[in-house]
Amino acid sequence: MSTDTLSLILRRLKPSAGVFVHASFRGAWAVDTSGQRMATFHLIQRGDSWLHMADAEPRALHPGDLLVLPRDAEHVISSSADAPDLEAVNTAEPVPTDAAESLMLCGFFEFQGRAAWPLLDALPEAVVVHHDDPHTKRLIDLIVIELEAEPPGIEATLELYANALFVQVLRAAMQAGWCEGLLGAIADPQISKALAAIHETPARPWSLQDLASRAGLGRTLFAERFRELTGTTPANYLVQWRMQVATDLLTSTDESMLAIAETVGYDSEPAFRKAFRREMGRPPGEVRRASRRRRT
């Protein structure tokens, strides 16, 4: 298998996921889950519904559709294409039991690594993966089976499936050409080869020529396309990724500062400390101490 750039990034995110709403709605209804300060998702299990967002036309959602809001944009999901009355949002009114039912699962994605933000920022405010996508459909079917059976270990299983859904959202965005930034670079068949090289061996002193050769491009064209897609230079991206790896090691291992410095390409501890503070805004020792305090 060729090096999978997206997987190399995702391994550093330490993702987690959870469900905060699994409910049925009847009659006229409207819900707003904004304000979670996390990437949120909504799985439409039964019944049609509508997504309402500021400065956008109402968007129809059908059974099996997966809606993801990468940056927790303000939104309302309702039973009607008409804009709901704000006073009716998140309020339950008595309705006949034979009224049409809608069933929805709402959850969130969390990431420990800062590497998540370029991925999330590369996505639109709202991403809808439609029910006719076979991979998403299989995952949704598995989630529904878990929810209906409620077997032991359901929370752990739902987290695994939800994380897989996040990967599927990224894939769908790349395939549809919705993404820009880092995801757009990963989707580029040439630039992705250079990204894979950086992610796989960040300690190597990659030169512009080295990375351009990996991409099969001339230096000038490579540098221009890389910056156009990622918003930064190859050299800056290399430093940023090194610091993501270093942060992961500082917060999840007891490796020495020198060992971490060498892992991410620095010959001495002082050089690493200086580079880390310049890029991350605080010294590596402070990051490690803060992480240990959270764990105790």
C-alpha positions in Angstrom: 0.0 0.0 0.0 1.2 3.5 -0.7 1.6 5.9 2.2 -1.8 7.2 3.4 -1.4 10.9 4.2 -4.8 11.3 5.8 -4.2 8.3 8.1 -0.9 9.7 9.3 -2.6 12.9 10.3 -5.6 11.2 11.9 -3.4 9.1 14.1 -2.1 12.2 15.8 -5.6 13.6 16.5 -6.6 11.1 19.2 -10.2 11.5 18.2 -13.2 10.8 20.5 -16.9 11.0 19.8 -20.1 10.8 21.6 -23.9 11.1 21.4 -25.8 13.8 23.2 -29.3 13.5 21.6 -31.1 10.5 20.3 -34.8 11.4 20.1 -37.9 11.2 18.1 -40.0 14.2 17.1 -43.6 14.4 15.9 -45.7 17.1 14.3 -44.1 20.5 13.9 -40.7 20.7 15.7 -37.4 22.6 15.6 -34.2 21.9 17.4 -30.9 23.9 17.8 -27.8 22.2 19.2 -25.4 25.1 18.5 -23.1 26.1 21.2 -21.4 22.8 21.9 -18.0 24.3 20.8 -17.2 21.1 19.1 -17.6 19.6 15.6 -21.1 18.2 15.7 -23.1 15.7 13.6 -26.7 14.9 13.0 -27.8 11.5 11.6 -31.3 11.5 10.2 -32.7 8.1 10.9 -36.4 8.5 10.0 -38.5 11.2 8.5 -37.6 14.2 6.3 -36.3 17.4 7.9 -34.7 20.7 7.0 -31.5 22.5 7.8 -31.8 26.3 8.4 -28.6 28.4 8.5 -28.1 32.2 8.3 -27.8 33.6 4.8 -28.5 30.2 3.2 -31.5 28.6 1.6 -33.2 25.8 3.6 -31.6 22.4 2.9 -33.6 19.2 2.8 -32.4 16.3 4.8 -33.6 12.7 4.2 -33.5 9.4 6.1 -29.9 8.2 6.1 -28.3 11.6 5.5 -25.4 12.6 7.8 -25.0 16.3 8.5 -21.7 17.5 10.0 -21.0 21.0 11.3 -17.2 21.1 11.6 -17.1 24.4 13.4 -20.4 24.2 15.3 -22.1 26.9 13.1 -25.4 28.3 14.3 -28.2 26.2 12.8 -31.7 24.9 13.3 -33.1 21.6 12.1 -36.9 21.5 11.7 -39.8 19.6 10.3 -40.6 22.3 7.7 -38.8 24.3 4.9 -40.3 27.4 6.4 -38.1 29.2 8.8 -39.2 28.2 12.3 -40.4 30.6 14.9 -37.4 31.1 17.3 -39.7 30.8 20.3 -40.7 27.3 19.1 -37.1 26.1 18.9 -36.2 23.3 21.4 -39.7 23.3 22.9 -41.9 20.3 22.9 -45.7 20.6 22.3 -48.3 17.8 22.7 -49.0 16.2 19.3 -51.2 13.3 18.3 -49.5 10.0 18.6 -50.3 9.1 15.0 -48.5 12.2 13.7 -45.5 11.5 11.4 -42.4 10.7 13.4 -38.8 11.9 12.8 -35.9 10.2 14.5 -32.5 11.9 14.8 -29.2 11.1 16.4 -27.0 14.0 17.4 -23.4 13.8 18.5 -19.9 15.4 18.5 -16.3 14.9 17.6 -13.5 15.9 19.8 -9.7 16.0 19.0 -6.8 16.2 21.4 -4.3 17.3 18.7 -4.2 20.7 17.2 -3.7 19.0 13.8 -7.5 18.7 13.7 -8.0 22.3 13.1 -6.6 22.5 9.6 -8.8 19.6 8.6 -11.9 21.2 10.1 -11.1 24.6 8.6 -10.8 23.0 5.2 -14.4 21.9 5.3 -17.5 24.0 4.5 -19.7 25.2 7.4 -22.1 22.3 6.8 -21.3 19.0 5.1 -24.1 16.6 4.1 -23.1 13.0 3.2 -26.2 11.6 1.5 -27.9 8.3 2.3 -27.0 6.8 -1.1 -23.3 6.7 -0.2 -22.6 2.9 0.4 -19.9 3.3 3.0 -21.9 5.8 5.1 -25.0 3.6 4.8 -23.1 0.6 6.3 -21.9 2.6 9.2 -25.3 4.1 9.8 -26.9 0.6 9.8 -24.4 -0.5 12.4 -25.1 2.5 14.6 -28.8 1.9 14.4 -28.4 -1.7 15.4 -26.4 -0.7 18.4 -28.9 1.9 19.5 -31.9 -0.5 19.1 -30.2 -3.4 20.9 -28.3 -1.4 23.5 -25.8 -4.2 24.1 -23.0 -4.0 26.7 -20.2 -1.8 25.5 -22.5 0.3 23.4 -20.8 3.6 24.3 -17.4 2.3 23.2 -18.8 0.9 20.0 -20.7 4.1 19.1 -17.5 6.0 19.6 -15.6 3.8 17.1 -18.4 4.1 14.5 -18.7 7.8 15.0 -14.9 8.2 14.4 -15.3 6.1 11.2 -18.1 8.5 10.2 -15.7 11.4 10.5 -13.3 9.8 8.2 -16.1 9.2 5.7 -17.0 12.8 5.9 -13.5 13.8 5.0 -13.5 11.3 2.1 -16.8 12.6 0.8 -15.6 16.2 0.9 -12.4 15.3 -1.0 -14.2 13.3 -3.6 -16.8 16.0 -4.1 -14.2 18.8 -4.3 -15.8 20.7 -1.5 -12.6 21.1 0.5 -9.7 23.5 0.4 -6.6 24.0 2.5 -5.0 20.9 3.9 -7.7 18.5 2.6 -7.4 20.0 -0.8 -3.6 19.3 -0.7 -4.2 15.7 0.5 -6.5 15.2 -2.5 -3.9 16.5 -4.9 -2.1 13.5 -6.4 1.3 15.2 -6.5 1.3 17.5 -3.4 0.0 14.6 -1.3 3.2 12.7 -2.0 5.3 15.5 -0.4 2.9 15.7 2.5 3.2 12.0 3.1 7.0 12.3 3.2 6.8 15.0 5.8 4.3 13.2 7.9 6.1 9.9 7.7 9.6 11.1 8.5 9.4 14.6 10.1 13.0 14.3 11.5 14.5 14.3 8.0 15.9 17.7 7.0 13.7 18.0 4.0 14.8 20.5 1.4 12.6 22.2 -1.2 14.2 20.1 -3.9 13.7 16.9 -1.9 10.0 17.5 -1.6 9.6 18.7 -5.1 11.2 15.5 -6.4 8.8 13.5 -4.3 5.9 15.3 -5.9 7.4 14.9 -9.4 7.4 18.7 -9.9 10.0 21.4 -10.5 10.9 23.5 -7.4 9.1 26.6 -8.5 5.9 25.0 -9.5 5.9 22.7 -6.4 6.4 25.7 -4.1 3.6 27.7 -5.8 1.1 24.8 -5.7 2.0 23.8 -2.2 1.4 27.3 -0.9 -1.7 27.8 -3.0 -3.3 24.6 -1.4 -2.0 24.8 2.2 -1.7 28.5 2.7 1.9 28.1 3.8 5.4 27.2 2.6 6.8 23.6 2.6 9.4 24.7 5.2 6.8 26.2 7.5 4.5 23.2 7.1 7.4 20.9 8.1 8.0 22.9 11.3 4.2 22.9 12.1 4.0 19.2 11.7 7.1 18.6 13.8 5.5 20.6 16.6 2.3 18.6 16.4 4.3 15.4 16.7 6.3 16.8 19.6 3.1 18.0 21.4 1.7 14.5 21.1 4.9 12.9 22.6 5.0 15.5 25.4 1.5 14.9 26.4 1.2 11.1 26.0 4.7 9.7 26.8 7.5 10.1 29.3 10.2 10.4 26.7 13.0 12.8 27.6 13.1 16.2 26.0 16.2 15.3 24.1 14.6 12.1 22.7 11.6 14.1 21.5 13.9 16.7 20.0 15.7 14.1 18.0 12.4 12.4 16.9 11.3 15.6 15.3 14.6 16.6 13.7 16.5 18.7 16.2 20.2 18.0 17.1 20.0 19.6 20.5 17.4 20.2 23.3 17.9 24.0 23.3 17.3 24.2 19.6 14.1 22.2 20.0 12.9 24.3 22.9 13.4 27.5 21.0 11.6 26.3 17.9 8.8 24.8 20.0 8.2 28.1 21.9 8.3 30.1 18.7 5.8 27.9 17.0 3.5 27.0 19.9 3.6 30.1 22.0 4.9 28.4 25.2 7.8 26.2 26.2 7.6 22.4 25.8 8.0 21.8 29.6 4.9 23.9 30.3 2.9 21.8 27.9 4.1 18.6 29.5 3.3 19.9 33.0 -0.1 21.1 32.1 -0.9 17.7 30.5 0.2 15.8 33.7 -1.9 18.1 35.9 -5.0 17.2 33.7 -4.3 13.5 34.1 -4.0 13.6 37.9 
